[in-house]
Amino acid sequence: MPDTSIPAQPSHETVKKGNVMQNVQRIHKKLGSSPLIAFLLGGLVIILWLAGTVVQIQTSEYLAMGATSRVANIAWAVLLQPWLLVTGQAPLSVATAWLYGWVVEVVTLVFSMTLAVAVVKISAVNVHIGKGFIIGGVVLIALNAWADYSASPGTTPLVQGLIALAVGGIVVCGLPLGAGLIEHGIEEF
């Protein structure tokens, strides 16, 4: 026998909460699809990615030079180093450290963005070189993480670890995230 009872009417409070949740979801969806917000956040992420990249290059250089320095500022002049190396203008005392810092950074970016393509292309020449690239890259990235940790400011190992994690995270994820947000903004436009 079918149930013919009248369902209980939701209380005024339940209806009000439901409407509030629907409004919040609608606003959130609009904000998440806003081209302006996607552009602004994408641009901010790319700026932070670039700053983190510069810091990582600095920490790798400190490691290569055996310095016990801590990063105190973002040395934007690091971005000129490849040009100075290629043109022979780099001071001999730091050229190897600069080269090491940039090689580690490029390997980090290859691992974060194009590892599958890189391994296929390298393995096409020699399978052993492809495997060696992966092993060597993992070792360099681990040393890079250590360099980030040891050259991070902070009074405790926990704070240094958090700083190193944040810098490493933005360098690995920042470029694809920022570009993806900007791309989303263009699609929503």
Stockholm file with secondary structure:
# STOCKHOLM 1.0

chainA/1-189         MPDTSIPAQPSHETVKKGNVMQNVQRIHKKLGSSPLIAFLLGGLVIILWLAGTVVQIQTSEYLAMGATSRVANIAWAVLLQPWLLVTGQAPLSVATAWLYGWVVEVVTLVFSMTLAVAVVKISAVNVHIGKGFIIGGVVLIALNAWADYSASPGTTPLVQGLIALAVGGIVVCGLPLGAGLIEHGIEEF
#=GR chainA/1-189 SS CCCCCCCCCCCHHHHHHHHHHHHHHHHHHHHHHCHHHHHHHHHHHHHHHHHHHHHHHHHHHHHHHTCCCCCCSCCGGGGGHHHHHHTTCSCHHHHHHHHHHHHHHHHHHHHHHCHHHHHHHHHHHCHHHHHHHHHHHHHHHHHHHHHHHHTSCCSSHHHHHHHHHHHHHHHHHHHHHHHHHHHHHHHHC
#=GC SS_cons         CCCCCCCCCCCHHHHHHHHHHHHHHHHHHHHHHCHHHHHHHHHHHHHHHHHHHHHHHHHHHHHHHTCCCCCCSCCGGGGGHHHHHHTTCSCHHHHHHHHHHHHHHHHHHHHHHCHHHHHHHHHHHCHHHHHHHHHHHHHHHHHHHHHHHHTSCCSSHHHHHHHHHHHHHHHHHHHHHHHHHHHHHHHHC
//
